[in-house]
Amino acid sequence: MALCGIIMFGFYIIAVIGVIFFPVAIPFNWPNNLSWQETIYNLTRTNLSPLYFLGFTNHPLRMTWLLWDFGLNAMLTIPFGFGFGYYRRPGWLKLVFSALLTGLTLEGVQQIIILVTGTLYRTVDINDVILNALGVIIGFAIFLIIKSAFNKLKKNKSYQTVEKQD
């Protein structure tokens, strides 16, 4: 049973890597396309202002896209939080730290790919870090709820079998 869980978690990690990092567009003129001006431009496109969405919220269609982006970023890491709860028993502080580290890692690797290739194939956004962290925490909370329900069910079932023996 544990091996099956590890294999499923491995497939999840591979799928996340595939969704977030690929395909990587490498220009035909790479590495000649790399310049300080391009690097600085790509760095200025990184949103480091938490909860700043003003460029997106002034148009109704963009607002719909923004809500989809919120949901998908959080949903992406819910299985990670569930798996984290299954394989580790962290305290809340360690959970929050691990959740933030997960989001920072995902966005950080995207930023590195942007800087190495010199292309803006994705946007790097601190809000994605926050939403990925939220997804990890939600996944962990779902794990705790399911674990608690399973333990109650198991306890009630063992009580019923003892009662029937009398």
C-alpha positions, 0 to 999 in steps of 0.5 A: 500500500505504501509503495503504491502511494509513493509511486502515485506521489512520484507521478504527481511530481512528474506531472507538476514538473511537466505542467509548470516547466515545459515546454521551454522555448529556446530561441534559435539564436541562443545564447547570443540573445542573452544580454544585460538589457534582456535580463533586466527586462525579464527581472522587471516583469517579475511581480514581487508585490503581494496581492497586486493585481491592478493590471488584471482587474480593470477588465471583466475577462481578465478578472475571470482569468485571474480567478481561474489562475487563483484556483489552478495555482492553489489546486496544483499543490493540494496533492502535495499538501496531502502527500506531505501529511501522509509522509510527514507529521509537521507542526503548523510552523514547519508546514507553513515554512514548507508550503512557502518553500514549495511555492518559492521553489516552483517560481524560482526555477521558472525565473532561472529558466527565464534568465538562462534562456532569455525568453519570457515563456512564463510569468513569475509572480509572488501571488503564485507563491502565496497560492501554491503555499495555500494549496499545500496547507489546504491539502494538509488540512484535507489529509487531517480531516480524512484521517480523523474521519477514518480513525472515527470510523475504525474506532466505531467499527471495532466497538461494533465488533466487540459489542457483537461478541457479547 
